[in-house]
Each structure stands twice: as structure tokens, then as C-alpha cells.
């Protein structure tokens, strides 16, 4: 037990010989500087918050700056704050901060005010963007002489979307400019890492060839060499949906990825995988955009009758099992013979599963498994559905077909990994190595 040297009252706890009431009497617990300067970028409108540029409203930026600058006495602790602001003019705010404090467990309140001045400037990102700054060039070319307008728009849309997603976490990433040049398009980028990631993504999506070449452009202030890197992405002549020649058979190209592709044989309607090493050997027979439509006259078991688009004669075409033809179908001519180019199949879901009927958070999707009417139900959120639909539209397939192909490719990868593990286990048990030339001799290769 101690006593207060000012009022003489006994007290259990004291600060500098004073009871809590005497210590708080007339004492200012918090303080703010006379004024605070906050920088705003005149180009993007974002505010400088401790070295980070953040999008805020002007009043929010002013109040946040005042709260962040609030100082408190050593023996006090801030529990909660609130702020009010008032405009003196469009660039000057008077902010009052109300603080709830704790002094040795006793509640106390205090109020401070300051002037927040908004100062115009240009952030580093906008300064570079307005000054046409770039560190890398992404050159998009094709195996043919000219990059088609459709492919140019498709690849540029992908590049813009990818940059936007990456810039959400790193605002220093941006596209400086795009130039349409002879044979393709050049995209000027703010970062080497951005150019490298885009080249890799385009290579994975289109199974494209990539190359990079650095160029010395000067030196930094500390004497380090400064380079700009050009990333070349050469797109193949084929595209998803084209009719291609693979191993002497005419197929529809279903999907292309960094590991290869998948094709559908137009004779037996069987899918098969194409290794990445074999992708350059694909020859385009007819582009997807040039496929003709034939009017469907009648349908039967395993075949349909269509009107030939050239001579208007009736032609019988084989169709995959479970195929549902519309009023028209896509066809191609191979050696004067008409062949069906089947579209992706969808088995419509006519009724939600009872467990999902009352759900507003999830949707029901029916997936066609190969070319039969077997189906399964996938439960997912609306956000996941929108994301998958955007990717499916990018690949030019339906959502059902996109999910089916992704699952099959995942299973194929898992099977390959399991086979490799089993082969390695057998090797560990019996580490006998047979030279390749002996294998060729044994099997007559």
C-alpha cells in the first residue's frame, strides 16, 4: 500500500508517486504532429502508405495517415481509435482522432487533431509506364508467314489477362506497349521475370517453341551491366479444333499443352495422346475456322445422313456412339470423301440432385465420359464454375469436355508415375542394365 504525494490518498498502485487520478489529471496521453503530408499519384490515384502504393479514397487516406501517426505515452496503451475529418479545401483535411487508452488497467480517453495535406506526385510504376520503360520484349510469331488476326487477338487477350493477375500481387508489373509487326506482334514488358513467365505459359498452352536473347543496353550507376531480354514464342501452325494428319491418320486436335496434345481419330473416333516431341510433325489438313457445315437430313443408329456442301448429294456419315447431331454438323473432305468432325458432347442435366436442389451456393454439372451417355455430377461453387468456364472458352471446348480431359490427363500422369516407380523398384532388386544396341538387336529394331 502506498499513498499519493499530491492528494495524500492511499492507493494500491501509483505512477511516479501519484495515484491514477492525479497522474491523469490534465495529462495528454496522445499526440499528433502539426501536419502530415500524404502523397497521391496523379496518374493512378493511389496513395503512398509507408512505401506501398494503395488504392484508397481521399478521406480514408487522410484518416489512416492520422491514425498511423498517433503517438501515446509510455505508460499508456491504446485500446481503440476513432477518427473524424473535415475538409478545409480539396487538398487539406483536419482530422480529429479519439483514442481509448488503458493506464495500468484503468480506462482513459484522449483526443488529438492534426492537418493532413495531400501532395501530388507520380509513383514509380506510373513514372516508368509513362516513360515507356521496359526490360523485356515478348515476340509472338507463328510457323506460317503471318500471324492470323484471330490468333493475335487470342494470344494478346491471354497475355493481358495473365499480366493483370500477376500485377494484382506485384504492381511493378505492367505492359508498356504492344506493336503489330510483320509476322506477329511485340509486347514490351516492365520485368524480365514477367516476360519469362509469359513465354513459359504460352509454350505450355500452345506447345510453342521458345527462345531468349539478351542485349546489353548500358550500365547502372554502380557499374553493373544492364540487359534487356527478348523472348521469342513461335506458335505452331496447328490450333485446337483443326483437322491434322498424325501418323498417317486424319484426326481432330482436341487439346494442346506443354506436355503434348490429344487427338480424335476421324475414322474410329478414338482419342490418343501425342507426345511433345511428336507435335511438330502434325500437319494441318484443314483449319477449324475453315471447316464446312453440312445440313443433317436424318439420323440413325451409329450414322447420320447429311447433304454434301458441294454437290448437295446425300451422304451417310458414321458418328460416335451416343452422338447427338444438331441441324448441321462440321465436316471435312479427305481424298474426295466426306468425314464428320464431331463436336464436344454434352449430356444436359435436366434435374438437380435432390441433395443440391435447395443449395444456392453450389451448381450441378453433367460430364460426358468419352462418347457414351454415362454422366456424373460435380459439386462446385459459382466462382469455381466461372473460372473453369473462362479456361474452357479459351481452349475452345465446352466446360464438360474441359473437365473430362483434365481428369483423364491427370490419371494418365499418375499411371506414368506409378509405372516409373515400379520400374525403378525392379531395377533396385535386379540392377542389370542392357545396352540399347542389344535391345535393338534382340527385338530386330
FIPA-917398 format. One line per field, with one value per residue (C-alpha): y negated, x, z; residue in three letters; residue number from 1. Coordinates in steps of 0.2 Angstrom, whole numbers. Layout:
py	[Y_...]
px	[X_...]
pz	[Z_...]
code	[ALA_...]
pos	[NUM_...]
This chain:
py	[0_-17_-35_-49_-63_-75_-71_-61_-47_-29_-19_-1_-7_-23_-31_-42_-43_-49_-40_-36_-51_-63_-56_-58_-75_-87_-75_-72_-54_-55_-67_-71_-81_-98_-92_-76_-76_-61_-58_-54_-48_-60_-46_-30_-39_-28_-34_-31_-21_-18_-14_-4_-12_-8_-12_-22_-37_-54_-54_-36_-41_-56_-47_-32_-44_-52_-36_-29_-45_-44_-43_-38_-40_-26_-21_-21_-8_-12_0_-8_-23_-33_-47_-62_-73_-89_-97_-114_-113_-99_-95_-99_-89_-92_-75_-73_-56_-49_-36_-24_-20_-9_-15_-1_7_-9_-16_-33_-43_-57_-67_-74_-83_-87_-94_-81_-89_-79_-81_-77_-66_-51_-34_-24_-12_-26_-35_-20_-17_-35_-35_-19_-9_9_23_37_39_54_58_69_77_92_106_98_81_71_72_73_59_72_80_62_57_73_73_54_57_71_60_46_57_65_48_42_57_56_37_39_46_35_18_16_27_19_19_4_6_18_16_26_30_40_59_56_44_37_34_23_28_20_35_49_61_56_60_77_82_77_86_102_100_98_113_124_119_119_131_117_116_103_94_79_67_54_37_25_8_-1_-1_-5_-19_-6_1_16_21_18_30_31_49_53_69_77_88_96_103_119_119_130_125_133_139_141_157_163_178_188_205_206_204_189_183_168_159_158_151_144_142_141_160_163_165_176_180_189_201_197_215_224_209_214_202_204_194_185_183_166_172_178_162_153_167_163_157_146_153_140_126_126_109_116_132_133_136_150_150_165_174_189_199_217_230_225_215_199_193_176_165_163_145_145_155_157_176_187_194_206_202_213_205_209_219_208_193_181_171_154_146_145_154_149_159_161_168_181_189_183_192_183_186_180_168_171_158_160_169_163_173_160_161_159_160_156_170_169_165_149_143_131_126_108_109_124_129_146_150_166_173_184_199_202_204_213_206_210_195_189_174_162_150_133_115_102_94_111_113_96_99_116_108_95_108_119_105_100_118_118_133_135_135_153_158_147_156_173_170_163_178_190_182_182_201_203_194_204_220_215_211_227_237_227_231_250_250_242_254_268_260_259_278_283_268_276_264_270_258_250_258_275_271_266_282_293_286_283_264]
px	[0_7_0_-1_11_-1_-18_-11_-24_-19_-18_-13_-4_5_14_29_22_4_-12_-20_-32_-19_-7_-21_-27_-23_-11_-11_-10_-9_-1_-1_11_6_3_5_9_2_7_-5_-1_-9_-9_-16_-24_-16_-8_9_7_24_32_17_5_-13_-29_-40_-52_-45_-54_-49_-31_-31_-39_-27_-12_-18_-21_-4_5_-4_9_5_14_25_14_-2_-9_-21_-36_-47_-47_-60_-57_-67_-62_-66_-61_-53_-50_-49_-31_-32_-41_-42_-43_-48_-43_-52_-42_-47_-32_-28_-16_-12_-29_-38_-48_-45_-49_-40_-42_-29_-30_-19_-19_-17_-11_-12_3_3_17_19_23_37_26_17_33_40_25_23_41_39_51_53_65_59_51_39_39_24_27_20_26_17_22_9_0_-19_-29_-39_-23_-16_-32_-32_-14_-15_-30_-21_-6_-16_-26_-10_-2_-17_-17_1_0_-13_1_15_10_28_22_14_13_22_15_10_16_9_24_27_24_17_16_29_24_35_35_41_50_62_53_36_42_49_33_23_34_33_14_12_23_13_-4_1_16_26_44_53_70_78_92_99_105_117_109_121_127_119_125_136_144_134_129_111_102_86_80_69_58_53_37_35_17_14_4_-10_-23_-36_-51_-40_-40_-22_-13_-5_4_-4_-22_-33_-38_-46_-34_-43_-31_-13_-2_16_17_10_-8_-23_-31_-48_-46_-60_-61_-64_-67_-54_-44_-25_-11_3_20_28_42_29_19_30_26_7_2_-14_-26_-40_-41_-55_-62_-62_-72_-89_-106_-117_-136_-142_-156_-159_-151_-150_-141_-122_-124_-132_-137_-131_-132_-115_-110_-103_-114_-129_-130_-135_-120_-120_-108_-103_-104_-98_-108_-121_-118_-132_-132_-140_-147_-129_-113_-95_-87_-71_-66_-52_-47_-64_-73_-83_-80_-88_-78_-88_-90_-88_-103_-114_-127_-138_-143_-162_-164_-153_-148_-161_-146_-142_-160_-161_-142_-139_-121_-117_-121_-123_-113_-115_-100_-100_-87_-80_-93_-107_-121_-113_-113_-108_-112_-99_-102_-93_-95_-101_-84_-75_-88_-84_-66_-67_-79_-66_-52_-64_-69_-50_-47_-62_-71_-86_-85_-89_-76_-63_-66_-66_-49_-41_-46_-40_-24_-21_-25_-13_1_-2_-2_15_22_17_24_41_41_38_51_63_59_63_79_84_80_90_101_105_107_105_114_102_111_107_89_88_97_85_69_75_73]
pz	[0_-5_-4_-17_-14_-22_-14_1_-3_0_-17_-21_-37_-41_-55_-51_-33_-40_-39_-56_-55_-50_-64_-77_-71_-85_-94_-113_-117_-136_-148_-167_-177_-183_-200_-211_-229_-239_-257_-271_-288_-301_-314_-305_-290_-277_-261_-253_-237_-230_-246_-253_-265_-261_-269_-256_-255_-251_-234_-230_-234_-223_-208_-210_-210_-194_-185_-191_-184_-167_-153_-135_-118_-112_-98_-108_-121_-135_-135_-149_-160_-170_-182_-189_-203_-211_-227_-227_-246_-258_-253_-234_-221_-202_-194_-175_-168_-152_-143_-129_-118_-104_-90_-78_-82_-79_-94_-101_-116_-126_-141_-154_-170_-185_-203_-217_-233_-250_-261_-279_-286_-298_-292_-298_-308_-317_-320_-328_-338_-344_-349_-359_-348_-352_-348_-359_-376_-379_-398_-403_-420_-429_-440_-455_-463_-454_-438_-441_-433_-423_-416_-412_-403_-393_-388_-383_-373_-364_-361_-354_-343_-336_-333_-324_-312_-308_-306_-293_-281_-289_-295_-303_-317_-332_-351_-358_-376_-390_-408_-423_-433_-449_-445_-427_-413_-400_-382_-371_-353_-337_-330_-336_-325_-332_-350_-344_-336_-351_-363_-352_-351_-370_-373_-361_-369_-387_-386_-394_-397_-386_-386_-377_-382_-370_-376_-367_-366_-354_-336_-319_-308_-298_-314_-317_-335_-339_-351_-360_-364_-380_-378_-394_-394_-410_-411_-421_-437_-429_-417_-406_-417_-433_-443_-443_-450_-437_-440_-457_-449_-450_-433_-424_-412_-396_-384_-384_-368_-363_-362_-379_-385_-388_-405_-410_-425_-438_-443_-427_-415_-403_-393_-391_-384_-394_-386_-386_-397_-410_-410_-423_-435_-435_-452_-454_-466_-463_-450_-438_-445_-462_-458_-468_-462_-469_-466_-457_-466_-455_-440_-437_-426_-427_-443_-450_-467_-472_-488_-496_-495_-513_-524_-512_-513_-499_-489_-475_-461_-446_-429_-412_-400_-391_-403_-404_-421_-422_-438_-445_-442_-446_-460_-469_-486_-487_-503_-510_-496_-483_-464_-449_-437_-421_-408_-389_-382_-368_-359_-352_-333_-333_-314_-299_-287_-273_-261_-271_-275_-261_-262_-269_-266_-277_-295_-304_-319_-330_-338_-353_-351_-368_-381_-371_-361_-344_-333_-316_-305_-299_-285_-285_-281_-293_-293_-297_-311_-319_-318_-327_-340_-344_-347_-357_-368_-370_-376_-387_-379_-368_-349_-348_-361_-352_-335_-343_-352_-337_-326_-340_-341_-323_-322_-336_-327_-311_-321_-329_-312_-305_-319_-317_-298_-301_-315_-303_-289_-301_-305_-287_-284_-300_-306_-323_-337_-355_-368_-380_-395_-388_-386_-404_-409_-398_-405_-423_-421]
code	[UNK_UNK_UNK_UNK_UNK_UNK_UNK_UNK_UNK_UNK_UNK_UNK_UNK_UNK_UNK_UNK_UNK_UNK_UNK_UNK_UNK_UNK_UNK_UNK_UNK_UNK_UNK_UNK_UNK_UNK_UNK_UNK_UNK_UNK_UNK_UNK_UNK_UNK_UNK_UNK_UNK_UNK_UNK_UNK_UNK_UNK_UNK_UNK_UNK_UNK_UNK_UNK_UNK_UNK_UNK_UNK_UNK_UNK_UNK_UNK_UNK_UNK_UNK_UNK_UNK_UNK_UNK_UNK_UNK_UNK_UNK_UNK_UNK_UNK_UNK_UNK_UNK_UNK_UNK_UNK_UNK_UNK_UNK_UNK_UNK_UNK_UNK_UNK_UNK_UNK_UNK_UNK_UNK_UNK_UNK_UNK_UNK_UNK_UNK_UNK_UNK_UNK_UNK_UNK_UNK_UNK_UNK_UNK_UNK_UNK_UNK_UNK_UNK_UNK_UNK_UNK_UNK_UNK_UNK_UNK_UNK_UNK_UNK_UNK_UNK_UNK_UNK_UNK_UNK_UNK_UNK_UNK_UNK_UNK_UNK_UNK_UNK_UNK_UNK_UNK_UNK_UNK_UNK_UNK_UNK_UNK_UNK_UNK_UNK_UNK_UNK_UNK_UNK_UNK_UNK_UNK_UNK_UNK_UNK_UNK_UNK_UNK_UNK_UNK_UNK_UNK_UNK_UNK_UNK_UNK_UNK_UNK_UNK_UNK_UNK_UNK_UNK_UNK_UNK_UNK_UNK_UNK_UNK_UNK_UNK_UNK_UNK_UNK_UNK_UNK_UNK_UNK_UNK_UNK_UNK_UNK_UNK_UNK_UNK_UNK_UNK_UNK_UNK_UNK_UNK_UNK_UNK_UNK_UNK_UNK_UNK_UNK_UNK_UNK_UNK_UNK_UNK_UNK_UNK_UNK_UNK_UNK_UNK_UNK_UNK_UNK_UNK_UNK_UNK_UNK_UNK_UNK_UNK_UNK_UNK_UNK_UNK_UNK_UNK_UNK_UNK_UNK_UNK_UNK_UNK_UNK_UNK_UNK_UNK_UNK_UNK_UNK_UNK_UNK_UNK_UNK_UNK_UNK_UNK_UNK_UNK_UNK_UNK_UNK_UNK_UNK_UNK_UNK_UNK_UNK_UNK_UNK_UNK_UNK_UNK_UNK_UNK_UNK_UNK_UNK_UNK_UNK_UNK_UNK_UNK_UNK_UNK_UNK_UNK_UNK_UNK_UNK_UNK_UNK_UNK_UNK_UNK_UNK_UNK_UNK_UNK_UNK_UNK_UNK_UNK_UNK_UNK_UNK_UNK_UNK_UNK_UNK_UNK_UNK_UNK_UNK_UNK_UNK_UNK_UNK_UNK_UNK_UNK_UNK_UNK_UNK_UNK_UNK_UNK_UNK_UNK_UNK_UNK_UNK_UNK_UNK_UNK_UNK_UNK_UNK_UNK_UNK_UNK_UNK_UNK_UNK_UNK_UNK_UNK_UNK_UNK_UNK_UNK_UNK_UNK_UNK_UNK_UNK_UNK_UNK_UNK_UNK_UNK_UNK_UNK_UNK_UNK_UNK_UNK_UNK_UNK_UNK_UNK_UNK_UNK_UNK_UNK_UNK_UNK_UNK_UNK_UNK_UNK_UNK_UNK_UNK_UNK_UNK_UNK_UNK_UNK_UNK_UNK_UNK_UNK_UNK_UNK_UNK_UNK_UNK_UNK_UNK_UNK_UNK_UNK_UNK_UNK_UNK_UNK_UNK_UNK_UNK_UNK_UNK_UNK_UNK_UNK_UNK_UNK_UNK_UNK_UNK_UNK_UNK_UNK_UNK_UNK_UNK_UNK_UNK_UNK_UNK_UNK_UNK_UNK_UNK_UNK_UNK_UNK_UNK_UNK_UNK_UNK_UNK_UNK]
pos	[1_2_3_4_5_6_7_8_9_10_11_12_13_14_15_16_17_18_19_20_21_22_23_24_25_26_27_28_29_30_31_32_33_34_35_36_37_38_39_40_41_42_43_44_45_46_47_48_49_50_51_52_53_54_55_56_57_58_59_60_61_62_63_64_65_66_67_68_69_70_71_72_73_74_75_76_77_78_79_80_81_82_83_84_85_86_87_88_89_90_91_92_93_94_95_96_97_98_99_100_101_102_103_104_105_106_107_108_109_110_111_112_113_114_115_116_117_118_119_120_121_122_123_124_125_126_127_128_129_130_131_132_133_134_135_136_137_138_139_140_141_142_143_144_145_146_147_148_149_150_151_152_153_154_155_156_157_158_159_160_161_162_163_164_165_166_167_168_169_170_171_172_173_174_175_176_177_178_179_180_181_182_183_184_185_186_187_188_189_190_191_192_193_194_195_196_197_198_199_200_201_202_203_204_205_206_207_208_209_210_211_212_213_214_215_216_217_218_219_220_221_222_223_224_225_226_227_228_229_230_231_232_233_234_235_236_237_238_239_240_241_242_243_244_245_246_247_248_249_250_251_252_253_254_255_256_257_258_259_260_261_262_263_264_265_266_267_268_269_270_271_272_273_274_275_276_277_278_279_280_281_282_283_284_285_286_287_288_289_290_291_292_293_294_295_296_297_298_299_300_301_302_303_304_305_306_307_308_309_310_311_312_313_314_315_316_317_318_319_320_321_322_323_324_325_326_327_328_329_330_331_332_333_334_335_336_337_338_339_340_341_342_343_344_345_346_347_348_349_350_351_352_353_354_355_356_357_358_359_360_361_362_363_364_365_366_367_368_369_370_371_372_373_374_375_376_377_378_379_380_381_382_383_384_385_386_387_388_389_390_391_392_393_394_395_396_397_398_399_400_401_402_403_404_405_406_407_408_409_410_411_412_413_414_415_416_417_418_419_420_421_422_423_424_425_426_427_428_429_430_431_432_433_434_435_436_437_438_439_440_441_442_443_444_445]
